[in-house]
Structures are given as C-alpha cells and as structure tokens.
Amino acid sequence: MDASSVQSIIDNLRAMIELSNLEKEVPWQQWIESTVHKRETRCWEKTNCGKTTCPAYQSECGRCWLIAGTLCACEVTGEKARKLDSCLKCDVFQGAIAGDPAVELQELLIILVYNLRENRRRLAETRREVKLLEGLLPICAACKKIRDSEQNWHPLESYIHDHSMAEFSHGLCPDCLPLYFTPEGEEPEKKAE
C-alpha cells in the first residue's frame, strides 16, 4: 500500500468521524458521497440480474453487501450481519476491490461505519418506542394516586399508561373476589354503614 492510498483512507476516516459526530444524522447516500468515491459495483448490472424486487436493485449506494434482504443466488440473504461473510467472497465484492488491499481496507471500514450507524439508528428508534418510568414516584398511601412534576394527582393506571408502554387488563385477585362476589357468583349483600 503506497503513501497516497494510506492518506486517502485517513482522509476518508476523518470525514466519516466528522459526519458521525454531527447532531443531525446525515442520510447514508449523502454520507457515502461526501466520504468516498462511488463504486461502479452495481450487482444487478454485473450479474445481469433482473430481480427488480431485490433491495439492491437500482440502489444508489452501489454496495449490495451493505443491504439486508438482497436476492443473491435467488435466495433472500437476510440480515446484513448474517450475510456479510458470503458477500465478502462474492464476485461482485471481489471485483469492486480488484485485489487492492487499500480499496478492501476502505470498503471494510465503510462496512464497519455503516454497521455502527445502523446500530445507533436502531438504538435511537428503540429509545423512542420505549417509555421508561424512572426515579421515585410520589404516591398517595391511601388512594394510590401519583403526583406529577406539576403537583397534579393522577390515578395510578392513568399515570403509568401515559408514561410507559404498559396496558392494563382488569380482574380480581383471590383476596378481593369475595368482597364483590359470593361463591355462587352473586353480589354479596352490602353491609349497612
């Protein structure tokens, strides 16, 4: 590997790191175009593939090894992490790197950064989906209402429903069942107060 190849990889890595530290997520296509040159590795052209339903078909990225669910060898290849080994041995990938260790190193770095970006995206998505109750909840010892940060009291079920993904189903525990129903299924007589 010559000095200019190494410098090119270093420059691309710096650009990748700079883009990955931005507050706003940069779209992958823009990220690829601003860090590395486009590869003419369009698998559907190289293999004369006409599978228009394949996610890699007409992909702007040109890197089918980054795309999950491709239809390589007429089979769905599944998650990217599970298909990577076969992708790295594939004629399309091998043709893209053309036996050049510098190009292969750069592509492997792109795969690594892509995986990190995808994992970060999935983690952020999961965080948005999951609402967590954290800290101490001020709860009334008598009626079980919960006080919010604005000093308003809410029924326990409403508060938990509004602050988590929990849903409620109602029933009666064995201790409370006799208070509401007799063994014959009738309502018990109310005690006079």
Residue pairs with C-beta under 8 A, 6 or more apart in sequence:
1 101
1 102
1 105
2 102
5 100
5 102
6 102
8 102
8 106
9 102
9 105
9 106
9 109
12 35
12 36
12 106
12 109
13 109
15 34
15 35
16 31
16 35
16 109
16 113
19 26
19 31
19 34
19 35
20 113
20 116
20 117
25 117
25 121
26 34
28 61
28 114
28 117
29 60
29 61
31 117
32 38
32 61
32 63
32 110
36 106
36 110
38 62
39 62
39 63
39 96
40 62
41 62
41 63
41 64
41 92
41 93
41 95
41 96
42 59
42 62
43 49
43 56
43 64
43 70
43 72
43 92
44 50
44 51
44 54
44 56
44 57
44 58
46 91
46 92
46 95
47 91
47 92
49 57
49 71
51 57
51 71
51 74
52 58
53 71
54 69
54 70
54 71
55 67
55 68
55 69
55 70
56 64
56 67
56 70
56 71
59 67
61 67
63 96
63 107
63 110
64 70
64 72
64 87
64 92
65 80
65 83
65 84
65 87
65 88
65 90
65 92
65 93
65 111
66 80
66 110
66 111
66 114
67 80
68 77
68 78
68 79
68 80
68 83
69 76
69 77
69 78
70 76
70 77
70 83
71 77
72 83
72 86
72 87
72 90
77 83
77 86
77 87
80 115
80 118
81 115
84 111
87 93
93 107
96 103
96 107
97 103
97 104
97 107
129 165
130 165
131 163
131 164
131 165
132 164
133 160
133 163
133 164
137 146
137 159
138 146
138 147
139 145
139 146
139 147
139 156
140 146
140 147
140 153
144 155
144 156
145 153
145 154
145 155
145 156
145 159
146 153
146 154
146 155
146 156
146 159
147 153
147 154
148 154
148 159
154 162
157 168
160 166
160 168
161 167
161 168
172 180
172 181
178 188
179 188
180 187
180 188
181 187
181 188
182 188
